[in-house]
Amino acid sequence: MGTLKRPRSTAVKAPKAASAAACLQLEQLPNIGPAMAGDLRALGIRHPQDLAHRDAFSLYQALCAHSGKRQDPCVLDTFMAATDFMRGAAPAPWWAYTAQRKQLYGQL
């Protein structure tokens, strides 16, 4: 008798928004999944529009303080991507912000 294959997860991922105006939930932000959306909510961010006027580095520092540990620098890259997107930039992968982050903030 063959092994029974289990179906892959049937969880539906939120479709990613193509523009800031189309982004209604945090999970619709490019690069933001359920865990990162939870981190943003822990920082008081409830709607994607809340990110338009926030500073990515301040959010990163607040998350480090909230969690009690230094977050991986790619979290800052992700916050930079999300805040830029909500200010009208085209969607870009978080790693597109790594060089800019290193130039602005060094190695953290």
N, C-alpha and C positions, 0 to 999 in steps of 0.2 A: 504494500500500500504506500503510495507517495505521500510526501509531506504536504500538509495543508498550508497554502500561502495565505498570509494575512494581508488584507487590503491596506494600502497606505492610509495615513491619517486622512480622515474626511473633513478635517477642519478647513473652513474656507478662510483664506487670507483676504484681508481687506484690499480691494484694488487700490493701486497707488494713484494719487491725483496727478494730473498733467500740469496743473497750475495752482497757484496759491488760492485763487478764487474758488476752485473746485474742491479744495481740501476742507472737509467738514469734521473729520476725526483724526486724532493723532496718528493712528495706525495707517492712515492714508498718506502720510508724509513719506516721501522717498527715504529709504534707509532706516525707517522707524518700524520696529516690530512690537509685539506685545510687551516684551521686557523693557525696552527703552521707553515705550509709551508709559509704562508704570513708573519708571524713574522720573519722567517729566511730570506726571501727576503728583508724585511725592514732593515735587518742588513747587507745586501750586499751578502748574500749567494744565489747563482744562481743555482748551481749544487751540487748534493750530494757529489761529490768528494771534493768540497770546505771545507767540514767538517773534512776531514781526518787529517788535520794539524791545526785544531782550538781547543781551550781550551773551554770546556763546561761551566766552571764558568765565563770566560770572556764573552762568548755569553750571559749568563744569566744576568750579570751585564749590558751589552750593551742594552739588551732588556728592563731592568728596567729603564735605563736612557732614552731610546727612547720613552717608553710609559709614562714616568713621574710618574710611580708608581711601588711599589714592586710587582713583579710577585710571584705567588704561587710557593713554593719550588718544586712542582712536575714538573714544567717547567725545572728546572735544571736537575731533574732525566731524563727527556725526552731528553734533550741535551746530557747528559752523555751517554744514550743508543744510540743515533744517531751517536755521534762521535766515540764511541767504535765500532759500527757496520761498519762504513766506514773505520775503521782501521783493519778490518778483523774479529771482534768478531761475534759470532753467534747471530742471532736476539734474543732479550730478551724483555719482557715487561718493560715499564719504571719503574714500582714499584720494579723491581728486583734491581734497583740502589738506592733505598731509604736509606738502611742501610749504604751503602758506602758514599752517600752524607752526611748523618748525622755525620759519622765518620770524614770525611774530612772538612766539613764546619759548623758543628753544626746545630742549629735550623734556621739559617738565620734570 
